[in-house]
Structure formats: structure tokens, C-alpha cells
């Protein structure tokens, strides 16, 4: 085998054992030897313009790709730049492996360049962090990082390696090479609890299924389809579990979106909760006091969090659903489904009507409908922004898992995810059309990643819903303080399409309804990273803004 550098050893293990062929990164001296190893062993570096975007691209890769995404950053500011993406992954329970350079061991505690306690900054947010001091243990530490990232409830991890470990050589034959760390071990639920849950499900008259990212990170589509079809229970899937069963499934409530969700939660007599947390968007589980709850989660600590559960089933979603399929009776709930639709469809009728008619200025709901009509049915749609996310969430359709992903819709409310998520999704699923629906404010946070996309030949389409403001903030100020008290929330008409053209992409500027579809068609056909900059009605707000303002201004 011969002698091998530490940085090359890391690259070789990533490729040969963990199966990593793409890494998101920005160059730096502390990690140069790893870059050289990637060149040697054929690992693709997608070099970004800001490390925040590298972490976000790894996040999207984890959702759409075959393994946890890998983000490689240099020490000091390279590391701190990535923290926003790392925190977002933590709060979204997404497994990313962050590998960071650090100051040389010989210079610790001596005032080294970029010498700092990096791990301490994220101790409460990562599942595991470690520093590899011994070149012979690099594969062991990489395997450990992947193992912690994907085990149980997934999340980000941090591995630091100093340059005086990366830049020395070792006899390769002396290095133990562990098995793949990124293997996922799955466990099933207690059989007695499964039987108890089945009894509640069989006895319910108005049951409802609510699923989330626990569905997304389990290979459970077939088991979920069998469960829904056997029980006949209406359902709604959210987060990156959305699309595990298509939105247009006969029992899906996505034709009513948020209104359907609130209606079902407040009127059901049993809710089957599949891998989703009771966060502020679900009013911490307090919105359905009338209902009994069967809750399935990979993490036992979630079962009674925020609200007591009648039956808790701890285990992998696919295995637990398979157990339930063997225990529940075949039923139908057609009358209950009809009653639900009779309640919520009138609530969304006005918004549905807006989608179907032209307006001047363009309404965001109409823009989203035009996108849905023009893009392929199986496209991946990613939304980023405030009000923009609401209209995209409501108006787009997921045909498969992850088909509609609202990057800013998680607990971190992290704007700027759209473009990096779009690039990460396209790299993980190159056969797919990827469309990002972006607010104009959030677009600016990672707009330079269009340069990344152009340099690496990554075609996707970003449609800007341009209301010339930080719209959710502006409308919140109007509601709270008055129309004459808006400050720091206006942006004006900016030609973002020209910025993208200057970077080598395709740009379109749209101000009229009849221009939307031709501009989208040209962008989709361009084969380039493309920006369709659409001027929309600056006076439109969304129900999401009302929830946001209410959550922040209520006294108790």
C-alpha cells in the first residue's frame, strides 16, 4: 500500500467506505491536504461562495441523496460561517457531517491563527463532536461521525482534524479501516403497545393521520400506503415527509393545506402522529384536547413531550407501520372525509379562486399556480421566504417524497436556504427539474451561489416572488405599529435577474400575468441556472404572517 497523507486517508475512506462522491466546501489552508486527497481519489468538491451555503447544500443532499451530506470547512471564520446551516440542520433533525479544520496541535493555547474552541460553540446542537489527534484513527473518527449523524433521531455532527494530523504520512497498511459508519439500524415497537394502538385505531370514528420528517427519513412509503388504504384514514404529510404519499391521493387533505390541518386536528377523535414534533406551528400539541393520540417516533423522549400520548410506539417508521398493518382492521371513513372537506374547502375557496385568475399586480398565489402548471409534475419544489413560503406550501403539489420542501418553514425559520437547497437537491437528483420559489429578501442572502451553480454546471430555476420588501416583517410592522411606522423592511424593485445574467446564468424579468409562463418556459429550457424575477403585489399578506405576529406579540 505504501505511505499516505492524513488528508488523503480521509478522502479515500469517504469515497471507498462511506460512498461519498460529492462534498460541499470552501477552500482554506487548514484543509488543503484534504482537497488534494479529493483530487487524488475522485471526490467532487462543490466549492461555494459562503460556508453557510455549503452546510445548507449538505442538508438538502441528506434529504434527497443516498447518505448524509458532507460539509468541509476551514478553521475560524470558515467554521463560524457554517454555523447557521448547522443550527438549521439541528433544529430540523437532518444528518449532516461537518468536517472542520482547526489550529495545529503544536500551537494550541499559544495564540495560533484562527485558534479557538470551535466545538464549544455547538455542543448543545450537535449529536456528537470529536477531534482526531492520531492519523491512524482518521477512518475510525469519520465512521463514528456518520454513525452518530444517522443513528436514531438524526442530526448534525462535527469532526475537527488539525493540519499536523492531515499533513503527515503513515503506512497505510497500519491503519485499521472500520465498516461503513453510515449504516442505519432499525428497531420495531413493543408488540403489546402495537395491539393497544390498533384497538384505538379500529374504534375511532373520526381519525386523522399527521406525518412529518420521521416519515421522510424512513424507507416507509409502501408501509404507509398500505396503512392508509387499509384503515381509510384521511392524512396530511408535512416537512420532508410530504409526498411520501402524493398530495393528490384520495385521502390526502392537501387540497386545504393549513386550513385542513387545523380543521382535522380540532375535530378528530383520534390522531395518529407519525414522526413530527408538537412545535409552535402545532400550538405545542394543545390544539387537539378532544382527541386521543397514537404517536410513533424514533425518539422515546418525544412520545409525551408537550402533550401526553395515549399509546406511544417507539421505533423506525417503516417497521412500526408494518406492525400496525398486521394488527388493524380494514375500514373506510368516507363520511368523515366528506365532513372534513365540507368544513375546510369553503375556507380556502377565495385563495383557490385567486390562483385561477390574472391580476395586476400579480398575486403570489397566482404566480405559484403558474409555476405548478408549467413545471413537470415530478419536479422538486423548494420554497424560501416568509409569505412566499406560505403560498408555495399551499399551491404546489408533491408527487413523491420531498417533492415540496419549505426550507424556511422549520423551527429555525432560516431564510436563505432556497438557492443552496436547490443546488444540493439538483446534485443529489440530477434527473429532476428543480424549481426554487424565493422571496426577494431571502434571495439576497445566498444569491452569489448562482456563481457556484454556473461554475459547476448545475441547472435549476429560481423564481423570485418580488414584493419589494421583507414582506412578512413589513406587514407585521403595519399590523402592530401602523402603516406609517414601517422601518428597515423595504427593498424596492431590484433587477436580480440581471445579477444572475452577469454571473453567467439565464435571467427573466416579469411584471404582467401573460409574461409568467413564457418566461418560465424559457428558463426551464435554457439548461442554465436561471432566475425569473417576478414583480408581485406588495400589499398581499398571508395567514402565516398573522400567526407569526400573534406568536411574537401575545402577552402569555
RODO-2510 file (C-alpha; in nm, 4 decimals, decimal comma):
residues 556
     n   res          X          Y          Z
     1     x     0,0000     0,0000     0,0000
     2     x     0,2750     0,2461     0,0872
     3     x     0,2682     0,5761     0,2756
     4     x    -0,0371     0,8005     0,2715
     5     x    -0,1091     1,1538     0,3993
     6     x    -0,3794     1,2025     0,6610
     7     x    -0,5821     1,4226     0,4271
     8     x    -0,5649     1,1567     0,1554
     9     x    -0,6624     0,8878     0,4050
    10     x    -0,9770     1,0837     0,4906
    11     x    -1,0668     1,1294     0,1246
    12     x    -1,0109     0,7630     0,0439
    13     x    -1,2213     0,6418     0,3376
    14     x    -1,5063     0,8802     0,2500
    15     x    -1,5161     0,7553    -0,1077
    16     x    -1,4424     0,3852    -0,0677
    17     x    -1,6304     0,3058     0,2536
    18     x    -1,8946     0,5734     0,3126
    19     x    -1,9664     0,6095    -0,0608
    20     x    -1,9222     0,9879    -0,0604
    21     x    -1,8585     1,1280    -0,4075
    22     x    -1,9670     1,4906    -0,3525
    23     x    -1,8603     1,7278    -0,0733
    24     x    -1,9697     2,0902    -0,0201
    25     x    -1,6905     2,3206     0,0841
    26     x    -1,4952     2,6460     0,0620
    27     x    -1,1166     2,6332     0,0411
    28     x    -0,8790     2,7200     0,3248
    29     x    -0,5207     2,6494     0,4209
    30     x    -0,6078     2,4281     0,7168
    31     x    -0,7867     2,1782     0,4894
    32     x    -0,5692     2,1955     0,1764
    33     x    -0,4398     1,8416     0,2196
    34     x    -0,7982     1,7073     0,2173
    35     x    -0,8620     1,8934    -0,1085
    36     x    -0,5518     1,7323    -0,2545
    37     x    -0,6858     1,3955    -0,1390
    38     x    -1,0200     1,4604    -0,3059
    39     x    -0,8358     1,5328    -0,6305
    40     x    -0,6350     1,2124    -0,5893
    41     x    -0,9350     0,9887    -0,5195
    42     x    -1,2024     1,1432    -0,7380
    43     x    -1,4295     1,3085    -0,4797
    44     x    -1,6111     1,6065    -0,6287
    45     x    -1,5720     1,9376    -0,4439
    46     x    -1,8626     2,1781    -0,4917
    47     x    -1,6827     2,4925    -0,3811
    48     x    -1,9258     2,7594    -0,2670
    49     x    -1,9064     3,1350    -0,2093
    50     x    -2,0025     3,1187     0,1596
    51     x    -1,9757     2,8292     0,4042
    52     x    -2,3345     2,8802     0,5190
    53     x    -2,4404     2,7604     0,1746
    54     x    -2,2106     2,4558     0,1987
    55     x    -2,3885     2,3382     0,5143
    56     x    -2,7284     2,4037     0,3558
    57     x    -2,6369     2,2120     0,0401
    58     x    -2,5267     1,9188     0,2576
    59     x    -2,8650     1,9461     0,4344
    60     x    -3,0531     1,9115     0,1043
    61     x    -2,8248     1,6264    -0,0034
    62     x    -2,9210     1,4403     0,3163
    63     x    -3,2879     1,4669     0,2201
    64     x    -3,2553     1,3781    -0,1475
    65     x    -2,9315     1,1793    -0,1665
    66     x    -2,8194     0,8286    -0,0658
    67     x    -2,6290     0,9229     0,2518
    68     x    -2,5753     1,2047     0,4990
    69     x    -2,4422     1,5188     0,3328
    70     x    -2,0826     1,6248     0,3992
    71     x    -1,9726     1,9837     0,4543
    72     x    -1,5989     2,0602     0,4766
    73     x    -1,4901     2,3995     0,6150
    74     x    -1,1667     2,5618     0,7152
    75     x    -1,0855     2,6888     1,0625
    76     x    -1,2035     3,0116     1,2274
    77     x    -1,4369     3,2203     1,0100
    78     x    -1,4849     2,9299     0,7695
    79     x    -1,6228     2,7312     1,0608
    80     x    -1,8325     3,0123     1,2087
    81     x    -1,9795     3,0940     0,8667
    82     x    -2,1200     2,7411     0,8536
    83     x    -2,2951     2,7630     1,1891
    84     x    -2,6254     2,8968     1,0562
    85     x    -2,6589     2,5934     0,8322
    86     x    -2,5506     2,3599     1,1113
    87     x    -2,8086     2,5026     1,3554
    88     x    -3,0799     2,4780     1,0908
    89     x    -2,9950     2,1105     1,0378
    90     x    -3,0004     2,0538     1,4130
    91     x    -3,3472     2,2008     1,4623
    92     x    -3,4751     2,0154     1,1538
    93     x    -3,3214     1,6834     1,2719
    94     x    -3,1228     1,6439     0,9494
    95     x    -2,7989     1,4396     0,9497
    96     x    -2,5047     1,6352     0,8123
    97     x    -2,1363     1,5621     0,8741
    98     x    -1,9396     1,8822     0,9239
    99     x    -1,5638     1,8303     0,8942
   100     x    -1,3608     2,1318     1,0024
   101     x    -1,0013     2,2359     1,0029
   102     x    -0,8535     2,3800     1,3205
   103     x    -0,5276     2,5258     1,4514
   104     x    -0,2244     2,2911     1,4585
   105     x    -0,1865     2,0883     1,7778
   106     x     0,1602     2,2305     1,8364
   107     x     0,0163     2,5821     1,8578
   108     x    -0,2854     2,5220     2,0847
   109     x    -0,3220     2,7809     2,3626
   110     x    -0,0414     2,9926     2,2146
   111     x    -0,2421     3,2410     2,0080
   112     x    -0,2422     3,0475     1,6800
   113     x    -0,4062     3,1842     1,3679
   114     x    -0,7775     3,1040     1,3955
   115     x    -0,7143     2,9109     1,7149
   116     x    -1,0389     2,8898     1,9087
   117     x    -1,2634     2,6435     2,0875
   118     x    -1,4870     2,5686     1,7926
   119     x    -1,6708     2,2665     1,9344
   120     x    -1,7875     2,4580     2,2431
   121     x    -1,9993     2,6825     2,0203
   122     x    -2,2233     2,3957     1,9124
   123     x    -2,2144     2,1468     2,1994
   124     x    -2,5884     2,1814     2,2587
   125     x    -2,6721     2,1484     1,8890
   126     x    -2,4696     1,8579     1,7512
   127     x    -2,5291     1,4923     1,8296
   128     x    -2,1564     1,4322     1,8636
   129     x    -1,8296     1,6182     1,8203
   130     x    -1,4747     1,4934     1,8197
   131     x    -1,1141     1,5886     1,7442
   132     x    -0,8891     1,3352     1,5741
   133     x    -0,5344     1,3601     1,7158
   134     x    -0,3899     1,0461     1,5544
   135     x    -0,3554     0,9936     1,1787
   136     x    -0,4159     0,6195     1,2212
   137     x    -0,7597     0,6869     1,3695
   138     x    -0,8936     0,9120     1,0916
   139     x    -1,1154     0,6385     0,9388
   140     x    -1,2405     0,5447     1,2859
   141     x    -1,3427     0,9054     1,3582
   142     x    -1,5099     0,9528     1,0214
   143     x    -1,7073     0,6309     1,0700
   144     x    -1,8059     0,7480     1,4177
   145     x    -1,9239     1,0821     1,2806
   146     x    -2,1523     0,9160     1,0248
   147     x    -2,2778     0,6664     1,2810
   148     x    -2,3850     0,9376     1,5240
   149     x    -2,5396     1,1501     1,2476
   150     x    -2,7828     0,8832     1,1262
   151     x    -2,8464     0,6746     1,4401
   152     x    -3,1899     0,7100     1,5977
   153     x    -3,3129     1,0658     1,5707
   154     x    -3,0796     1,2105     1,3043
   155     x    -2,8867     1,5350     1,3303
   156     x    -2,5578     1,7133     1,2565
   157     x    -2,2176     1,6130     1,3901
   158     x    -1,8788     1,7864     1,3982
   159     x    -1,5369     1,6327     1,3329
   160     x    -1,2259     1,8502     1,3676
   161     x    -0,8855     1,7485     1,2361
   162     x    -0,5738     1,9673     1,2779
   163     x    -0,3318     2,0211     0,9863
   164     x    -0,0447     1,8491     1,1684
   165     x    -0,2529     1,5316     1,1514
   166     x    -0,3640     1,5870     0,7919
   167     x    -0,0176     1,6743     0,6577
   168     x     0,1828     1,3816     0,7957
   169     x     0,2197     1,0366     0,6431
   170     x     0,1527     0,6907     0,7764
   171     x     0,1986     0,3428     0,6370
   172     x    -0,1480     0,2676     0,5024
   173     x    -0,1251    -0,0987     0,5977
   174     x    -0,1031     0,0085     0,9644
   175     x    -0,4377     0,1916     0,9561
   176     x    -0,7469    -0,0010     1,0754
   177     x    -1,0380     0,0559     0,8383
   178     x    -1,3782     0,0202     1,0066
   179     x    -1,7008    -0,0763     0,8340
   180     x    -1,9298     0,1912     0,6975
   181     x    -2,0493     0,4167     0,9776
   182     x    -2,3500     0,5482     0,7896
   183     x    -2,5480     0,2246     0,8114
   184     x    -2,8892     0,2720     0,9749
   185     x    -3,0047     0,0132     1,2291
   186     x    -3,3823    -0,0105     1,2651
   187     x    -3,5908    -0,1334     1,5567
   188     x    -3,9605    -0,2125     1,5895
   189     x    -4,2098    -0,1153     1,8608
   190     x    -4,3348    -0,3189     2,1567
   191     x    -4,5969    -0,5657     2,0324
   192     x    -4,8332    -0,5083     2,3250
   193     x    -4,8302    -0,1357     2,2547
   194     x    -4,8974    -0,2058     1,8862
   195     x    -5,2060    -0,4084     1,9773
   196     x    -5,3275    -0,1315     2,2082
   197     x    -5,2759     0,1269     1,9340
   198     x    -5,4621    -0,0905     1,6843
   199     x    -5,7580    -0,1061     1,9220
   200     x    -5,7765     0,2731     1,9367
   201     x    -5,7455     0,2999     1,5588
   202     x    -6,0159     0,0398     1,4958
   203     x    -6,2517     0,2091     1,7403
   204     x    -6,2117     0,5661     1,6149
   205     x    -6,4933     0,7306     1,4219
   206     x    -6,3039     1,0450     1,3154
   207     x    -5,9352     0,9520     1,2929
   208     x    -5,6639     1,1626     1,1287
   209     x    -5,3012     1,0857     1,0355
   210     x    -5,0374     1,3583     1,0636
   211     x    -4,6849     1,2763     0,9444
   212     x    -4,3562     1,4663     0,9301
   213     x    -3,9833     1,4246     0,8828
   214     x    -3,9845     1,0902     1,0612
   215     x    -4,1675     0,9667     0,7533
   216     x    -3,9127     1,1391     0,5307
   217     x    -3,6103     0,9720     0,6875
   218     x    -3,7568     0,6220     0,6913
   219     x    -3,7976     0,3912     0,3948
   220     x    -4,1668     0,3606     0,4698
   221     x    -4,3653     0,4651     0,1614
   222     x    -4,5024     0,1163     0,0915
   223     x    -4,5946     0,0509     0,4558
   224     x    -4,7556     0,3949     0,4866
   225     x    -4,9592     0,3432     0,1691
   226     x    -5,0795     0,0061     0,2970
   227     x    -5,1708     0,1561     0,6356
   228     x    -5,3680     0,4459     0,4871
   229     x    -5,5510     0,2261     0,2387
   230     x    -5,6348    -0,0438     0,4949
   231     x    -5,7618     0,1969     0,7604
   232     x    -5,9146     0,4534     0,5223
   233     x    -5,7906     0,7374     0,7438
   234     x    -5,7515     1,0908     0,5957
   235     x    -5,3962     1,2198     0,6247
   236     x    -5,1648     1,5144     0,5790
   237     x    -4,7856     1,4828     0,5466
   238     x    -4,5557     1,7732     0,6259
   239     x    -4,1897     1,8749     0,6207
   240     x    -3,9622     1,6411     0,4237
   241     x    -4,2142     1,3607     0,4702
   242     x    -4,4516     1,5396     0,2361
   243     x    -4,5011     1,3443    -0,0846
   244     x    -4,4266     1,0025     0,0665
   245     x    -4,7825     0,9558    -0,0465
   246     x    -4,8689     1,2044    -0,3234
   247     x    -5,0611     1,5189    -0,2327
   248     x    -5,3368     1,4218    -0,4772
   249     x    -5,4011     1,0860    -0,3051
   250     x    -5,7795     1,0470    -0,2464
   251     x    -5,7312     1,0573     0,1314
   252     x    -5,4830     1,3473     0,1369
   253     x    -5,6042     1,6789     0,2776
   254     x    -5,3524     1,8938     0,0919
   255     x    -5,6332     2,0497    -0,1130
   256     x    -5,6974     2,2510     0,2019
   257     x    -5,3441     2,2890     0,3340
   258     x    -5,3167     2,4712     0,6659
   259     x    -5,6937     2,5139     0,6979
   260     x    -5,7431     2,1393     0,6502
   261     x    -5,4767     2,0688     0,9104
   262     x    -5,6344     2,2954     1,1728
   263     x    -5,9823     2,1598     1,0976
   264     x    -5,8773     1,7962     1,1241
   265     x    -5,6738     1,8482     1,4415
   266     x    -5,9538     2,0338     1,6193
   267     x    -6,2333     1,7886     1,5278
   268     x    -6,0745     1,4404     1,5138
   269     x    -6,1362     1,1890     1,7909
   270     x    -5,8038     1,0117     1,7276
   271     x    -5,4800     1,1454     1,5790
   272     x    -5,2051     0,9115     1,4624
   273     x    -4,8876     1,1217     1,4824
   274     x    -4,6017     0,9905     1,2681
   275     x    -4,2587     1,1389     1,3284
   276     x    -4,3467     1,5048     1,3817
   277     x    -4,2912     1,7299     1,6831
   278     x    -4,5547     1,9383     1,8579
   279     x    -4,3877     2,2716     1,7892
   280     x    -4,5283     2,6248     1,7755
   281     x    -4,6860     2,5582     1,4348
   282     x    -4,8934     2,2845     1,6002
   283     x    -4,9556     2,5012     1,9077
   284     x    -4,7349     2,2658     2,1086
   285     x    -4,9976     1,9922     2,0836
   286     x    -5,2649     2,1916     2,2665
   287     x    -5,4944     2,2353     1,9653
   288     x    -5,6499     1,8880     1,9926
   289     x    -5,7509     1,8315     2,3585
   290     x    -6,0584     1,6344     2,2429
   291     x    -5,8564     1,3668     2,0642
   292     x    -5,6793     1,0545     2,1769
   293     x    -5,3276     1,0169     2,0370
   294     x    -5,1231     0,7302     1,8985
   295     x    -4,7715     0,8606     1,8486
   296     x    -4,4904     0,6925     1,6528
   297     x    -4,1365     0,8270     1,6829
   298     x    -3,7804     0,7026     1,6628
   299     x    -3,7014     0,9025     1,9777
   300     x    -3,8664     0,7880     2,3011
   301     x    -3,8238     1,1333     2,4564
   302     x    -4,0691     1,2777     2,2032
   303     x    -4,3594     1,0467     2,2883
   304     x    -4,5017     1,2555     2,5757
   305     x    -4,3292     1,5851     2,5007
   306     x    -4,5657     1,8872     2,5254
   307     x    -4,8713     1,6618     2,5394
   308     x    -4,9382     1,3210     2,6934
   309     x    -4,9852     1,0361     2,4467
   310     x    -5,2397     0,7569     2,4875
   311     x    -5,0203     0,4975     2,3157
   312     x    -4,6576     0,5555     2,2217
   313     x    -4,4773     0,3404     1,9663
   314     x    -4,1001     0,3847     1,9596
   315     x    -3,9194     0,2582     1,6529
   316     x    -3,8457     0,3005     1,2863
   317     x    -4,1471     0,4340     1,0987
   318     x    -4,1476     0,1658     0,8300
   319     x    -4,1188    -0,1217     1,0760
   320     x    -4,3825     0,0194     1,3119
   321     x    -4,6293     0,0824     1,0292
   322     x    -4,5739    -0,2753     0,9096
   323     x    -4,6580    -0,3949     1,2613
   324     x    -4,9748    -0,1843     1,2663
   325     x    -5,0752    -0,3149     0,9231
   326     x    -5,0814    -0,6621     1,0674
   327     x    -5,2933    -0,5568     1,3642
   328     x    -5,5552    -0,3073     1,2396
   329     x    -5,8892    -0,3889     1,0773
   330     x    -5,9811    -0,2833     0,7247
   331     x    -6,2146     0,0152     0,7400
   332     x    -6,3416     0,3156     0,5482
   333     x    -6,4090     0,6695     0,6658
   334     x    -6,5812     0,8228     0,3648
   335     x    -6,8426     1,0125     0,5670
   336     x    -6,5750     1,1613     0,7924
   337     x    -6,3615     1,2609     0,4936
   338     x    -6,6608     1,4324     0,3323
   339     x    -6,7438     1,6136     0,6554
   340     x    -6,3858     1,7416     0,6802
   341     x    -6,3860     1,8705     0,3243
   342     x    -6,7241     2,0381     0,3748
   343     x    -6,5704     2,2262     0,6660
   344     x    -6,2374     2,3384     0,5212
   345     x    -6,2868     2,3772     0,1473
   346     x    -6,5038     2,6910     0,1862
   347     x    -6,2231     2,8421     0,3951
   348     x    -5,9739     2,8140     0,1083
   349     x    -6,2166     2,8900    -0,1764
   350     x    -6,1081     3,2534    -0,2050
   351     x    -5,7408     3,1584    -0,2300
   352     x    -5,8155     2,8865    -0,4859
   353     x    -6,0063     3,1431    -0,6886
   354     x    -5,7065     3,3790    -0,6799
   355     x    -5,4891     3,1073    -0,8327
   356     x    -5,7148     3,0792    -1,1343
   357     x    -5,7385     3,4404    -1,2475
   358     x    -5,4954     3,7028    -1,3708
   359     x    -5,4398     4,0150    -1,1645
   360     x    -5,2411     4,3351    -1,1932
   361     x    -5,0229     4,3445    -0,9915
   362     x    -4,9583     3,9695    -0,9840
   363     x    -5,0862     3,7896    -0,6755
   364     x    -4,8337     3,5442    -0,5202
   365     x    -5,0951     3,2659    -0,5220
   366     x    -5,1410     3,3170    -0,8955
   367     x    -4,7645     3,3089    -0,9551
   368     x    -4,7328     2,9795    -0,7655
   369     x    -5,0185     2,8297    -0,9675
   370     x    -4,8463     2,9292    -1,2937
   371     x    -4,5263     2,7648    -1,1706
   372     x    -4,7141     2,4465    -1,0827
   373     x    -4,8781     2,4371    -1,4256
   374     x    -4,5539     2,4965    -1,6165
   375     x    -4,3032     2,2777    -1,4320
   376     x    -4,3037     1,8979    -1,4766
   377     x    -4,5393     1,7089    -1,2462
   378     x    -4,2498     1,5306    -1,0764
   379     x    -4,0373     1,8415    -1,0210
   380     x    -3,8759     1,9120    -0,6852
   381     x    -4,0091     2,2418    -0,5500
   382     x    -3,8223     2,4288    -0,2769
   383     x    -3,9590     2,7417    -0,1100
   384     x    -3,7713     3,0117     0,0793
   385     x    -3,9067     3,3268     0,2380
   386     x    -4,1922     3,4383     0,4621
   387     x    -4,5246     3,4919     0,2879
   388     x    -4,3684     3,3304    -0,0207
   389     x    -4,3310     3,0030     0,1708
   390     x    -4,6976     3,0056     0,2667
   391     x    -4,8228     3,0471    -0,0884
   392     x    -4,5761     2,7866    -0,2186
   393     x    -4,6653     2,5423     0,0579
   394     x    -5,0353     2,5772    -0,0216
   395     x    -5,0226     2,5924    -0,4009
   396     x    -4,7554     2,3442    -0,5092
   397     x    -4,8044     1,9684    -0,5328
   398     x    -4,5683     1,6940    -0,4148
   399     x    -4,5791     1,3787    -0,6251
   400     x    -4,3070     1,1990    -0,4309
   401     x    -4,1197     1,2294    -0,1034
   402     x    -3,9553     1,5706    -0,0683
   403     x    -4,1457     1,6967    -0,3724
   404     x    -4,2284     2,0204    -0,1894
   405     x    -3,9749     2,1342     0,0698
   406     x    -4,0157     2,4602     0,2607
   407     x    -3,6625     2,5400     0,3710
   408     x    -3,7593     2,8384     0,5849
   409     x    -4,0509     2,6529     0,7420
   410     x    -3,8585     2,4690     1,0132
   411     x    -3,8079     2,5643     1,3771
   412     x    -3,5122     2,7885     1,2906
   413     x    -3,7181     2,9827     1,0357
   414     x    -3,3976     3,0047     0,8371
   415     x    -3,4145     3,2347     0,5362
   416     x    -3,1572     3,1926     0,2615
   417     x    -3,1989     2,8167     0,2310
   418     x    -3,3695     2,8185    -0,1094
   419     x    -3,0784     2,8513    -0,3516
   420     x    -2,8407     2,6182    -0,1597
   421     x    -3,1199     2,3630    -0,1118
   422     x    -3,1964     2,3844    -0,4833
   423     x    -2,8333     2,3223    -0,5764
   424     x    -2,7986     2,0367    -0,3276
   425     x    -3,1226     1,8771    -0,4488
   426     x    -3,0188     1,9007    -0,8141
   427     x    -2,6805     1,7422    -0,7437
   428     x    -2,8420     1,4592    -0,5472
   429     x    -3,1185     1,4076    -0,8051
   430     x    -2,9736     1,5275    -1,1388
   431     x    -3,2580     1,3692    -1,3377
   432     x    -3,5119     1,6003    -1,1689
   433     x    -3,6240     1,9503    -1,2578
   434     x    -3,5625     2,1688    -0,9524
   435     x    -3,7583     2,4903    -0,9030
   436     x    -3,6897     2,7269    -0,6140
   437     x    -3,9630     2,9751    -0,5202
   438     x    -3,7832     3,2565    -0,3398
   439     x    -3,8798     3,5759    -0,1645
   440     x    -3,6777     3,8738    -0,2821
   441     x    -3,5344     3,9339     0,0639
   442     x    -3,4251     3,5767     0,1234
   443     x    -3,2855     3,5562    -0,2318
   444     x    -3,0159     3,8084    -0,1407
   445     x    -2,8788     3,6021     0,1465
   446     x    -2,7197     3,3407    -0,0814
   447     x    -2,7552     3,4976    -0,4266
   448     x    -2,3835     3,4551    -0,5030
   449     x    -2,4356     3,0796    -0,5036
   450     x    -2,5603     3,1332    -0,8584
   451     x    -2,1904     3,1705    -0,9347
   452     x    -2,1358     2,8285    -0,7762
   453     x    -2,4128     2,6813    -0,9899
   454     x    -2,2752     2,8383    -1,3090
   455     x    -1,9170     2,7251    -1,2454
   456     x    -2,0273     2,3700    -1,1717
   457     x    -2,2928     2,3485    -1,4434
   458     x    -2,5883     2,2914    -1,2080
   459     x    -2,9107     2,3963    -1,3831
   460     x    -3,2119     2,4911    -1,1731
   461     x    -3,4747     2,7641    -1,1886
   462     x    -3,5236     3,0217    -0,9135
   463     x    -3,8499     3,2163    -0,9331
   464     x    -3,8466     3,5297    -0,7195
   465     x    -4,1787     3,6385    -0,5713
   466     x    -4,0675     4,0005    -0,5586
   467     x    -4,2913     4,2125    -0,3361
   468     x    -4,0101     4,4661    -0,2993
   469     x    -3,9779     4,4153     0,0762
   470     x    -3,9074     4,1846     0,3636
   471     x    -4,2785     4,1211     0,3272
   472     x    -4,3604     3,9300     0,6451
   473     x    -4,1717     4,1857     0,8539
   474     x    -4,3236     4,4829     0,6724
   475     x    -4,6794     4,3550     0,7092
   476     x    -4,6130     4,2661     1,0717
   477     x    -4,4996     4,6225     1,1351
   478     x    -4,8130     4,7529     0,9654
   479     x    -5,0360     4,5343     1,1825
   480     x    -4,8540     4,6090     1,5060
   481     x    -4,7481     4,9732     1,4744
   482     x    -4,9416     5,1194     1,1802
   483     x    -4,8798     5,1772     0,8098
   484     x    -4,6682     5,4862     0,8757
   485     x    -4,4326     5,3023     1,1144
   486     x    -4,2598     5,0614     0,8747
   487     x    -3,8827     5,0798     0,9064
   488     x    -3,5952     4,8743     0,7677
   489     x    -3,8281     4,6423     0,5757
   490     x    -3,8425     4,7964     0,2276
   491     x    -3,6214     4,6813    -0,0598
   492     x    -3,7676     4,8332    -0,3762
   493     x    -3,7572     4,6951    -0,7295
   494     x    -3,4194     4,5274    -0,7815
   495     x    -3,3166     4,3550    -1,1057
   496     x    -3,1928     4,0309    -0,9541
   497     x    -3,2313     3,8702    -1,2961
   498     x    -2,9517     4,0941    -1,4265
   499     x    -2,7283     3,9860    -1,1382
   500     x    -2,7782     3,6231    -1,2408
   501     x    -2,7135     3,7084    -1,6067
   502     x    -2,3903     3,8839    -1,5067
   503     x    -2,2809     3,5661    -1,3274
   504     x    -2,3396     3,3614    -1,6437
   505     x    -2,6931     3,2367    -1,5792
   506     x    -3,0245     3,2969    -1,7520
   507     x    -3,2422     3,5893    -1,6418
   508     x    -3,6068     3,6904    -1,6957
   509     x    -3,7985     3,9956    -1,5686
   510     x    -4,1765     3,9690    -1,5388
   511     x    -4,4350     4,2315    -1,4487
   512     x    -4,7529     4,1017    -1,6200
   513     x    -4,9510     3,7799    -1,5844
   514     x    -4,9258     3,6830    -1,9501
   515     x    -4,5457     3,7014    -1,9266
   516     x    -4,5136     3,4416    -1,6495
   517     x    -4,5472     3,1140    -1,8416
   518     x    -4,3306     3,2132    -2,1433
   519     x    -4,0570     3,3335    -1,9061
   520     x    -4,0741     3,0100    -1,7059
   521     x    -4,0615     2,8005    -2,0214
   522     x    -3,7539     2,9848    -2,1474
   523     x    -3,5842     2,9478    -1,8089
   524     x    -3,6590     2,5750    -1,7912
   525     x    -3,5337     2,5252    -2,1464
   526     x    -3,2165     2,7302    -2,1003
   527     x    -3,0187     2,4470    -1,9404
   528     x    -2,8573     2,7078    -1,7146
   529     x    -2,9004     2,8249    -1,3582
   530     x    -3,1902     3,0616    -1,4175
   531     x    -3,3659     3,3442    -1,2353
   532     x    -3,7226     3,4532    -1,3153
   533     x    -3,7732     3,7802    -1,1279
   534     x    -4,1494     3,8405    -1,0933
   535     x    -4,2863     4,1653    -0,9517
   536     x    -4,5811     4,0766    -0,7275
   537     x    -4,8418     4,2688    -0,5304
   538     x    -4,6645     4,4412    -0,2364
   539     x    -4,9900     4,4692    -0,0401
   540     x    -5,0615     4,0953    -0,0125
   541     x    -5,0018     3,9227     0,3173
   542     x    -5,0691     3,5643     0,4222
   543     x    -5,2215     3,3783     0,7184
   544     x    -4,8671     3,2769     0,8107
   545     x    -4,7869     3,6403     0,8893
   546     x    -5,0882     3,6594     1,1196
   547     x    -4,9616     3,3503     1,3077
   548     x    -4,6075     3,4916     1,3204
   549     x    -4,7178     3,8299     1,4568
   550     x    -4,9580     3,6723     1,7045
   551     x    -4,6889     3,4360     1,8365
   552     x    -4,4472     3,7226     1,8998
   553     x    -4,6847     3,9854     2,0385
   554     x    -4,9151     3,7852     2,2673
   555     x    -4,8508     3,8557     2,6351
   556     x    -4,8867     3,4965     2,7575
***
